[in-house]
Amino acid sequence: MVHTTRGIVLRTVKYGDTSIITTVYTALFGVQSYIVKGVRKSSKTSAGKASYFQPAALLEMEVHQNNMKHLQFIREYQWSYLYERVLFDVVRNTVASYIVELLQHALKEPEANPELFYLTEDALKALDKGSDAFTANLPLYFTLQLASELGFQLLGEYSDATAFFDLQEGMFIKDAPAHPYYIEGELARITSQILHCKELSDLDHLSLNRNIRRSLLAAYQSFMSLHIQDFGEIKSLAIIQEVLG
């Protein structure tokens, strides 16, 4: 059956001499793998078509969906949003790559989650237009929002009485836990501040330094690893920690 859905490209690999297999996070069906034939041909009709399937590309697609099959087919595709900076700006592209890789590690089942899809789509569009401060803070915000959308909601808020954030339990607490998976003080306070951001535009007003961002990103990876089985290592983490100011 043919359906129209928006999609976010997560990964693309070559298939045969002229085709690709692309993994796309779709609004209707969650994560799906599609074979796209002939897009790597050296012909006028195929020229540039492979560029539609770069990681983080935002597409409008007509797809054949058969839940009994592992590989689906894309009938038609076009940009749903054409980036101005994300695919060409090193820092923004690194942030987009981090978001895409995070989704690959976190989404273990193909089920649709429209709220998470549109959160991701909005984040990538805002990344394309956003300020340098927004760009630097987005990975922190998105990681926490992803955790919440997946059901691992972070509870409570920072105060003098709850100055520790327990990464294992996902909550702000009074005293340091017996295990090593926690953050405290300034890192816990800023985590609470990020959780209170209601709009993406609020990230413009977070003033964080490089060391704080690096420490928080590492802590949030620990949080995800503790709550998602076989979460694995985010390879773009080291890169993003290096490029963000």
C-alpha positions as CSV (number, residue, x, y, z in Angstrom):
1,M,0.0,0.0,0.0
2,V,1.3,3.5,-0.8
3,H,1.5,6.1,1.9
4,T,2.8,9.7,2.0
5,T,5.0,10.5,5.0
6,R,7.8,12.8,6.1
7,G,11.1,11.3,7.0
8,I,14.5,12.1,8.5
9,V,17.4,10.2,6.9
10,L,19.5,8.4,9.5
11,R,21.9,6.3,7.4
12,T,22.6,5.4,3.8
13,V,24.8,2.6,2.4
14,K,25.6,1.7,-1.2
15,Y,23.7,-1.3,-2.7
16,G,24.9,-2.9,-5.9
17,D,26.4,-0.7,-8.6
18,T,23.7,2.0,-8.8
19,S,21.4,1.8,-5.8
20,I,21.3,2.5,-2.1
21,I,19.7,1.3,1.1
22,T,18.6,4.1,3.4
23,T,17.4,4.0,6.9
24,V,14.8,6.7,7.5
25,Y,13.0,7.8,10.7
26,T,9.4,8.4,9.4
27,A,6.5,10.2,10.9
28,L,4.0,7.3,10.1
29,F,6.1,4.2,10.6
30,G,9.0,5.0,12.8
31,V,12.4,3.7,11.6
32,Q,12.3,1.9,8.3
33,S,14.8,0.7,5.7
34,Y,14.2,1.5,2.0
35,I,15.9,0.4,-1.2
36,V,16.2,3.2,-3.7
37,K,17.2,2.0,-7.1
38,G,19.3,3.8,-9.7
39,V,20.1,6.9,-7.8
40,R,23.9,6.4,-8.2
41,K,23.7,6.1,-12.0
42,S,25.9,8.5,-14.0
43,S,23.1,9.8,-16.1
44,K,21.3,13.1,-16.4
45,T,18.1,11.7,-14.8
46,S,20.0,10.4,-11.8
47,A,22.5,13.2,-11.2
48,G,22.3,14.6,-7.7
49,K,19.6,12.2,-6.5
50,A,21.8,10.5,-4.0
51,S,22.2,13.8,-2.2
52,Y,18.6,13.5,-1.0
53,F,19.7,10.7,1.3
54,Q,22.5,12.4,3.2
55,P,22.1,11.8,7.0
56,A,19.7,14.4,8.6
57,A,18.1,15.2,5.2
58,L,14.4,16.1,5.7
59,L,12.2,14.4,3.0
60,E,8.6,14.2,1.8
61,M,8.1,10.6,0.5
62,E,5.6,8.3,-1.1
63,V,6.4,4.8,0.1
64,H,5.3,1.3,-0.3
65,Q,4.7,-0.1,3.2
66,N,4.5,-3.9,3.8
67,N,4.9,-4.7,7.4
68,M,5.8,-8.3,6.5
69,K,9.0,-7.1,4.7
70,H,12.2,-5.8,6.2
71,L,13.0,-3.6,3.2
72,Q,10.5,-1.2,1.9
73,F,10.4,0.9,-1.4
74,I,10.3,4.6,-1.9
75,R,8.1,5.6,-4.9
76,E,8.7,9.3,-4.9
77,Y,10.7,11.7,-2.8
78,Q,11.5,15.4,-2.5
79,W,12.9,17.8,0.1
80,S,10.4,18.7,2.8
81,Y,12.9,21.3,4.0
82,L,16.0,22.4,2.1
83,Y,18.8,23.3,4.5
84,E,20.8,26.5,4.1
85,R,23.6,25.7,6.5
86,V,23.3,22.3,8.2
87,L,24.8,20.3,5.4
88,F,27.7,22.8,4.8
89,D,28.6,24.4,8.1
90,V,31.0,22.2,10.1
91,V,29.6,22.9,13.5
92,R,25.9,22.6,12.6
93,N,26.6,19.5,10.5
94,T,28.3,17.9,13.6
95,V,25.3,18.7,15.8
96,A,23.0,17.2,13.2
97,S,25.2,14.1,13.0
98,Y,25.0,13.8,16.7
99,I,21.2,14.0,16.7
100,V,21.0,11.4,14.0
101,E,23.4,9.0,15.7
102,L,21.5,9.4,19.0
103,L,18.3,8.4,17.3
104,Q,20.0,5.3,15.7
105,H,21.2,4.2,19.1
106,A,18.0,5.0,21.0
107,L,15.3,3.8,18.7
108,K,15.4,0.0,19.0
109,E,11.9,-0.7,17.5
110,P,10.2,0.6,14.3
111,E,7.1,1.9,16.1
112,A,6.0,5.4,15.2
113,N,6.3,8.2,17.7
114,P,4.9,11.3,16.0
115,E,5.8,13.6,18.9
116,L,9.4,12.5,18.8
117,F,9.5,12.8,15.1
118,Y,8.2,16.4,15.0
119,L,10.5,17.3,17.9
120,T,13.5,16.1,15.9
121,E,12.3,17.7,12.7
122,D,11.7,21.1,14.5
123,A,15.2,20.8,16.2
124,L,17.0,20.3,12.9
125,K,15.1,23.1,11.2
126,A,15.9,25.4,14.1
127,L,19.6,24.3,13.9
128,D,19.7,25.5,10.3
129,K,18.5,29.0,11.4
130,G,19.8,29.3,15.0
131,S,22.5,31.3,16.6
132,D,25.9,29.9,17.7
133,A,24.6,29.7,21.3
134,F,21.5,27.8,20.2
135,T,23.7,25.4,18.1
136,A,26.0,24.7,21.1
137,N,23.2,24.1,23.5
138,L,20.9,22.0,21.3
139,P,22.7,18.7,21.8
140,L,22.1,18.9,25.6
141,Y,18.4,19.9,25.2
142,F,17.7,17.3,22.5
143,T,19.3,14.4,24.6
144,L,17.1,15.2,27.6
145,Q,14.0,15.6,25.4
146,L,14.7,12.3,23.7
147,A,14.9,10.6,27.0
148,S,11.6,12.0,28.1
149,E,9.9,11.0,24.8
150,L,11.2,7.5,25.3
151,G,9.6,7.3,28.8
152,F,12.7,8.0,30.9
153,Q,11.4,11.3,32.3
154,L,13.7,13.2,34.6
155,L,12.0,14.0,37.9
156,G,12.2,16.9,40.3
157,E,14.3,20.0,40.0
158,Y,17.5,21.4,41.4
159,S,17.5,23.3,44.8
160,D,19.7,23.6,47.8
161,A,17.9,20.7,49.2
162,T,18.1,18.6,46.1
163,A,21.6,19.4,44.7
164,F,22.4,16.0,43.2
165,F,21.0,14.4,40.1
166,D,20.9,10.6,40.2
167,L,21.5,9.4,36.6
168,Q,20.5,5.9,37.5
169,E,17.2,6.8,39.1
170,G,16.6,9.9,36.9
171,M,15.8,12.3,39.7
172,F,17.1,15.1,41.8
173,I,17.9,14.0,45.3
174,K,19.1,15.4,48.6
175,D,22.3,13.3,49.1
176,A,24.9,11.7,46.9
177,P,23.8,8.1,46.0
178,A,26.0,5.1,46.8
179,H,26.8,4.5,43.1
180,P,29.0,6.7,40.9
181,Y,26.3,7.7,38.4
182,Y,25.3,11.2,39.4
183,I,26.1,14.9,38.9
184,E,26.0,17.6,41.4
185,G,26.2,21.3,42.0
186,E,26.5,23.5,38.9
187,L,26.0,20.5,36.5
188,A,22.8,19.5,38.3
189,R,21.6,23.2,38.4
190,I,22.1,23.6,34.7
191,T,20.4,20.3,33.9
192,S,17.4,21.6,35.8
193,Q,17.6,24.8,33.8
194,I,17.6,22.9,30.5
195,L,14.7,20.8,31.6
196,H,12.7,24.0,32.2
197,C,13.2,25.3,28.7
198,K,9.7,25.3,27.2
199,E,10.7,26.4,23.7
200,L,13.7,25.8,21.4
201,S,14.3,29.5,21.4
202,D,15.0,29.4,25.2
203,L,18.3,27.8,24.3
204,D,19.6,31.2,23.1
205,H,19.6,32.4,26.7
206,L,21.6,29.6,28.2
207,S,25.2,30.9,28.8
208,L,27.4,27.8,29.2
209,N,31.1,27.3,28.8
210,R,32.9,24.6,26.9
211,N,33.9,22.5,29.9
212,I,30.3,22.5,31.3
213,R,28.9,21.3,27.9
214,R,31.5,18.6,27.6
215,S,30.8,17.3,31.2
216,L,27.0,17.4,30.7
217,L,27.2,15.6,27.3
218,A,29.2,12.8,28.9
219,A,26.8,12.6,31.8
220,Y,23.8,12.5,29.6
221,Q,25.4,9.6,27.5
222,S,25.8,7.7,30.8
223,F,22.1,8.4,31.6
224,M,21.0,7.0,28.2
225,S,23.3,4.0,28.5
226,L,21.8,3.2,31.9
227,H,18.2,3.3,30.6
228,I,18.5,1.9,27.1
229,Q,19.7,-1.7,26.7
230,D,22.7,-2.0,24.3
231,F,22.8,1.7,23.8
232,G,26.4,1.6,22.7
233,E,29.0,4.3,22.1
234,I,28.1,7.5,20.3
235,K,31.0,8.0,18.0
236,S,30.2,11.6,17.2
237,L,30.4,12.5,20.9
238,A,34.1,13.2,20.9
239,I,33.8,15.3,17.8
240,I,31.0,17.4,19.1
241,Q,32.8,18.0,22.4
242,E,35.7,19.2,20.4
243,V,33.9,21.6,17.9
244,L,31.5,23.2,20.3
245,G,32.6,26.4,22.1
